[in-house]
Amino acid sequence: MSAGAPRSLASSGQKSIQDMCHPLSAQESALSPGRAADKDLILPNGTPVDTSSPASSSSLLNRLHLDDDLDGETRDLFVTVDDPKKHVSTMETYITYRVCTKTSRTEFDLPEYSVRRRYQDFDWLRNKLEESQPTHLIPPLPEKFVMKGVVDRFSEEFVETRRKALDKFLKRVADHPVLSFNEHFNAFLSAKDLNKRQGLALLTKMGESVKFVTGGYKPRARPAEFAAMGDYLDLFTPKLGTIDRIAQRIIKEQSEFLMELREYGPVYSSWSSFEEDLHDPLEGVSGCVSNCSSALEELTEDMSEDFLPVLREYVLYIESMKNVLKKRDQVQAEYETKLEAVVFREDKKTPVPTDVEKCQDRVECFNADLKADWDRWENNKRQDFRQLLTGMADKNIQYYEKCLAAWESLIPLLQDKQEAEGETS
Amino acid sequence: MADSGSEDIAVIGNTDLTPSESENNLKNTMVEKGTNLLKMMEISVAEAEKRTGKNAVNMQETYTVYLIETRPVDAASEGTNPVPDSLWRRYSEFELLRNYLLVTYPFLVVPPLPEKRAEFVWHKLSADNMDPDFVERRRVGLENFLLRVASHPDLSSDNIFYSFLTEENGWKETVFETGFQAKADSRLKALNATFRVKNPDKRFAEMKHYGDELQSVISQLLRVRARAADRLYGVYKVHGNYGRVFSEWSAIEKEMGDGLQSAGHHMDAYAASVDDILEEEEHYADQLKEYLFYADALRAVCRKHELTQYELEMATMDLTSKKQQREELATGMIRTFSLKGMTSKLFGQETPEQREAKLKMLETQIEEGKEMVKERNAECEEFVKSAWVDIERFKEQKDHDLREALISYAIMQISMCKKGIQVWNNAKECFSKM
């Protein structure tokens, strides 16, 4: 069963096909290595970006999420998540985030929006997207449940980590040629109050053509390219798990090293207290060790906040992708079962019933959507991991640079007295 | 052995001397006080070797011997490169030498030996005395010890030290012949005894206190450093796991594969680099350890001062009491209680002849006592003078050496940081090509 020629797909939103980027055009040549050459970068919401160090340039890239099938000029939808605020009411305490949109698309009434949303709202959006666009890969959200008592849901680090993940989620949706035109997405970005029941009405309008009945049909052999996807995901998942464990182990070892350093530095200080000539050098060493300790603390915090969550996100992403693959299998199974039933019952002269034709359509659409999304996913994955690992390297470089600066500045202090002694003797 | 190949040895200025004559020449020059031996002679502990033999209780034992090489200084500058004199010594012989020096020069801060057993080890470092790394570090420490002694203004001219360097056979007997053992025992007793000094020299009391504090702080420093080294080892080594997983991952990727694979190699290199880093840091730890043990030597000198001071005070007290007894006897007034006094009161006065005899005895004792006090006083003064000179010398040496140690430690850290930056930059380049 090969994917048929692309047609006006029911799931493509309201735009006509000529106006849209073809989903299959997602397989473009790779973006040149992410290095922001322009020093005066400004975020879509107008705030200037600090690009003084290479590491912050790559974080900038993270925020802009440049996509390789849409260069800067053809982009017409920019979304950011920022400004977390705590809301305390008698019933509950929760965090809201500001969602800013800038767009020139006619699907939106205004060119700019600024709304406040909480995690629940993001979760709602994702569910709606999954329901209404079942043939597409929906980006993952950060984990919903956090164990109270283990993680502080209101700590700065947790909120910031979550904000970054939510920002990434919306940007991935905004970059998707099909998902970005989704009605629910539009409502999410623009509605003052997100009336979540509103979605139901929209769904029934579009529902018929997209709601698939996935009911226990006997699974068939996957076509080669989808089998390859499944195999890859099965091989990739444990690698991610291993990397996650290694990263955690490193953080743990570094934290324990940090603990020792915090005891080590002060010993030099107490030594200096009963020395005369050696007082300044020993104090200097103590200060140096203290600086290195701070630098190490920053490194481990950064890795915890930036590195681990992205890995975990991909694990979630892969889970939902496997589910989409299974859904596709079911659609194919349904089609093939019905087709076989028809073939067996009647002779070849009578035309295939419309029911079976519809199934065929569904299979072809699903396959096309999924293939396009897979290619896009592969590119994103490559970019994301390139960024992630480059970021890890950057953080380590910064750590060593800070330590280097500290020790280098100590040398003249240590040698100073010697020169003075040389002069007087 | 001083005899082997001695024709090849260039003696300072004169190459026509017979071997025995040249030997005497060297010896006599060495005895000159205040001469720094190192100006005459190069000393090194060149090698270490394992030996097996029968010990005192006729059991097989394995031990290490160290090769001490000596060579007159001018030999190298004259262009000829004669074979150095050499002999083998084991650690226990070094200990014997040091004990001899401690007893013979109690007013000097005697350089310490490297530790007998490995302490303050972090887990990867072996605590085994036979471990080649430990033996190597010990070799360096023993050389350092010899150089310290040879550059000391007083110790360098000691004969026993000289023959330690040059006479393989019979050295032990020579040492024992000096009879230092007897002094050693009493010294040990003195150092361990508790006594109170009425007027200790403030400076020595302060020095002793300093020695205590130094010992305590360096011990703490070494302990924490060892724990930190352990942790640092863990951090680096875990990165090696990235190497493996990147390699495996690259196998299932198309375009990302090459970048991942080569980045993995850099992670392996990073993990491997920690071994050299920590090996270098051990040198720093050894430098600190030397001063940890030096603190002990310093305390010993202060203790010895207390002892001499105490003995002076005892002698003075004894003299005073004898003088008082004489006065009482002469004037008949009893001021101090004595059993003799009581019995004479109870059983009647002594005869004038008896009193006369007693007085005479006391006079003798007083004269002896005066001599004793004079002697002890001189001893004390002499000790204080010599010891303080050496303590001042030690202070300067300590300040200089520790400052140097801190500088080289900082340089080590700088080197480690630079290596880290380089490896991660390499990895970053690979990642950016993914």
Interface residues (C-beta under 8 A of the other chain):
Chain A: A30 P33 G34 R35 Y232 L235 F236 K239 T242 I243 I246 R249 I250 E253 Q254 E256 F257 M259 E260 L261 E263 Y264 V267 Y268 S270 W271 F274 D277 L278 P281 L282 V285 C288 R382 F385 R386 L389 T390 A393 D394 N396 I397 Y399 Y400 E401 C403 L404 W407 E408 L410 I411 L414 Q415 K417 Q418
Chain B: Y210 E213 L214 V217 I218 Q220 L221 V224 R225 R227 A228 R231 L232 G234 V235 V238 H239 N241 Y242 V245 E248 W249 I252 E255 M256 G259 A263 D399 L402 R403 L406 I407 Y409 A410 I411 Q413 I414 C417 K418 G420 I421 W424 N425 A427 K428 F431 S432 K433 M434
